[in-house]
């Protein structure tokens, strides 16, 4: 991209600013000197009558008379000045009679050059201001004082840091499609000799953080052609017609630099479906979109200009924008799978000194659903943790702690909780965990904790064993039951009147899941496989959810089915926890002792009744009662009375 550098002979903007400010300072000096007037002579100002009296008294030694001023000295070395009276012809006789030495002086006169300069100063200032304004209007990129109609597209150069396809990992299919565009720009004859035409545009579609902008920067780094970048929000202003003017100016700049690439980030800001809402803001946006459509594929051909846009809301884009001839390709940038996550981690770990125990495959297996931005944040958090702990290398422990921080939030160990609150939280989280263990379709438990993290007092984190791209009915029912497990555990252990508000997020999750099952996914036997709710594009682009079948009878049936699913999950969790109440007590006591347990430790505890940790006290075998039975175990044990017992 070396050919995109700015010309060397451009004047330095700093020097231009200095010249402008120097001219303004000089004009101010001239103005001050023009209106400041001549300086007052030294001496005491006296009246003309006093002046005559002093002459008569013989105290005046000498005077100098000019048409507008009389300056003199007294015999006691004092100086004075006065303003003469023109109708006093006897002054010279009075001076001679009293022996005063007197002389005449011409009035002060300015040079001809100074007079001309002062008279021309207003015209010079007016011409300078007009010239400066015209220069500002002629500036490109909308940076001038009158340049609000100019394009704000920036020409990307090597100064911003070159990114290539080697820096892009985990999205191989999307990269291959865009590599073809780069190859076309490098060697168009290779494709045109077979009748192929360069794509007019490519739309990058994907969730936030998947690497759409990074892909665009990689195209700029590989293509070595001019690369303009702009955001969709840069087109829209409060004045109708400004956005369309900026679109025209952007394509004019692109034509001058063809072949080139224009990247529009967040195109949904300007490319939303036309006809929604009213008001000037929509009029401006629709005019901008119309101009963009014409420039991309109108009567005038734009050869050599490729438009690449990115969005995470393709559902709201106008159909005219997505037709062939405009955005010929829609490149999906997905959430990476386990292989992709491993490659992305390898890219980001190049900048981090790693300990020998770090295994990117293990980290990738434990981060399903993470985007490229999430993985980059994970590596950065691990490096910060290692630096905080004064380590020279980033070990696997830092990556595990960073993963917990990203997934569950920062630990709030300073938060003071009473013993009753801790006990209730322990049983609440144990209820989630026990239901999850006994629901076959549930994801395995990754970690359970009663340490407050983020906005939660405790948490049970489950992770799928592999990447999931769809969910089955049995898994949804299992998730409903798991979400009710915490509330049910509180009811069983503490009673109906002692149930806390800690299950609010669980209830919200269960209600939303049940609603989607009934209204969107057709998983209600009474309502059948029909869609009863759909996302609607609302006023000014605000998305809302509306029911497509909204009769009173249908709404009552939908609400009844949602309630039936949630209450069924509550009964399912109640049956499981009452059946395995001994495990509920066992796990809750372990949570109170250790505060945080991994999924393997929970499985070990439920299978053997103990947890073997290096820090656990060792001792001879002991008998731990679990609901009346005696089981000989070794290591840390937990009894059924709610208090941990040591071996």
Phi, psi and omega in degrees: 000022182293334181285359180265003183291152179289148181301145183289333188272007177293136179295147181293125179301328179295319179294321179297320178295322179296320179296316181297313181292327175296318177297320178296319180295319179296320179296322177295319178298317180296321180295317179297316180292332181289316185262356181287331180078169180292154182283147179285137178290160179285149178126165182277133178278123178236165178281163182292325179294319176297322178302315180293321180297319180294326176296315181297327179284348180080018181266358180265131181267312181206156177218155173237121188255126172234165185302330185245001184197147172238124181240134181211174178234147178267163182292341176266027177065020175270145179252149180211166175214150179209164180260124185288156173258122188295329182268055178226075183289345183271009183294315183296321179295321178297321179294318181293321182295330183258011175067032180269131176283126182224156180209165180254162179214145178279149177293152179294134179232142179272154179290158181298320181297319180293322179295316180296319182296318181294320180291328181274350184302315179301320181292323178296317179297317180297315180295322179296316179296318179296318179296318180296319180295319179296322178296321179294320179296324183283348181292146178267175175074010178073013183272347182283168181296329179248022186261028181291345177267002180272157180289144177260014179294137181254140177273114184282130179234182181291346180297331181277000181093118184278132176241136180239177179293343176292337179272357181253125182220158174085354179227062189296319183295316179296321180294321181296320180296322181280333175298329178295323177296319179296318179297323178295319179293326179285318185222076183295333181296330181299326181263323185289335180291342176260011178089004180282148178241147180294138179298142178289323183198161178226131180253119178270119184241130178179166179293161178300136176088005183277348175111027181292312179293324177297321176298317179297320178294326177293323176299318179297321181289329183273325189288328184056041172233162178305137185229111179262137179233139182204154177262150179299329180289344180288345181276324192272128175229175180285342181268127180292130178103343181292317180298317178297321177297321180291324177297314179299315181294323179297317180288331174296316177296321181294321179297324180291337183248013182295146357286141183207173179237135176244121181251122179249110180274145180052059183291343179296344177294333182240344187256021181293159183304131181284152176097001180263126175081176180225170176113166184295327182298320178287325176301317180295316182295320182290323175295321178297316179296319179300317179294322178296319179297318181292319181293326181286321182206080178236205179291327182269123182283139177247078183287136175083006178251119179250127179261124174242127182233157180228142178201153169248013176229067180292341183289340182261359183284150180291136181301328180295335180283337186260358183285157176302143185102342174244275172263091185294332184233138171246107184263115180276125177253096190274171168294130186293149174276189186296322177293319178295320179296322178297320179292321179295317177299322179296323179295314184283334181283350178298332184269000187241131174288118187257147173281159183297338184275000182283126180236106181301328180296319179294319178294319179296323180293330182267009181232052178294142180085357179284137174272176178299321178294323178297318180292321176298319177294324179298313179297320180295318179296321178297318178296321178294321178297317179297319179294323179293331180267008177060043178258150177273337182233152177268116185263175181296329180297322178294322178292322178293317179294322178294322178296317177297322180294318180291319184283316190248350181100172182283140178295139178246068183291340180284350182287126183270123177237142177287166180297323179295319178294321177296318181294318179295319178296320180297315179291326178299309181291326176296325176298316175302313186294317182295317177297319179296321181296322186265359172266113186298326184276355182285151175291149179293154182282131175271314183196146175231139184212150171247011173281125179302130178229129181060235179261002183258145176280337178198171185199144169242113183261123176249143179230136178291153180287337180212171179291130180250133179248352174205161182238139181266164182301317182295326178289324178294319177295323177296317179296323176297317180294318179298319181295332178274350185300320181294315179296317181295320179299319177297320180295320182290316187277316189254348179095164185297323184281349182255011178294136185261177177273008184292347182266015185299314180292327176296316180295319178298315179299314182297318180295316179296318179296316179296321179297316178295321179300321184278314191266340185240325189255003174061041183251029174247127181293328182283323184268340175080178183279068179234155177264121182252349177224146178212150177285133181242142176278112187269194181299133181058030174081009181278123183283139177225163177249124182233149177277128182280335174241102194239033174288158182299318181295318180294317179299319178297320180292321178297313180298321180294321180291321177298315179296322180296319180294315182292316178294326175296321177294323177297316179294321180297315178294324179296315180298318181294316184288325176292325178292323184245043182295330177297321177292327177298313178296318182300312183289322180297319179294323177294323179294321178294327181281311188261341180072319180227131179229141174277168178298320179295322179293324177293317178298317179297319180296316182289333180277321189245347182081008181216166175231121179264110176236152179301327182273357181288137179295138180257157181182184179293162180296146180224165179257124181247122179284129174232101182054047172089350181263150179251118182235116179288124180225166175238153179094197181286131182236161181227124182272177183272005183263006177092356180242134179292144180240137179271155181285000000 
